[in-house]
Amino acid sequence: MMDTEKTPAPELTVYYDGACPLCTLEIDHYKRQSGADALCFVDASGSSDLGQDLTRDAALSRFHVRDANGQLISGARGFAAIWAKLPRWRWAARLAKLPLVTPLLELAYRGFLPLRPWLARIAARRAGK
């Protein structure tokens, strides 16, 4: 008899730059959290199948997640979507829902992006890579 039970679709698909030591460090943290089994993590540096609306370059230059309805979410809103799925991070998701918090987080994220290569080199040195 064949098993007709399907694996449920992930609540959230997380696209990240697996070639970035800093990004990998953060994603590895999320993977270890309770609730992470409802998430699908996709290393965009090694995958060409990201969906029609997400190019590899876009996925590597900015953080993206896709919800169960197929909607692509990026930047601070993407992080808040992950936090909402992880019990130990739900406080941060609730905080992000407060007026003006997500726009401020987005500004901080955009300020971080130019620093990411430099911070990734530091993370790589500390990890011995």
Disulfide bonds with the S-S distance in Angstrom:
none
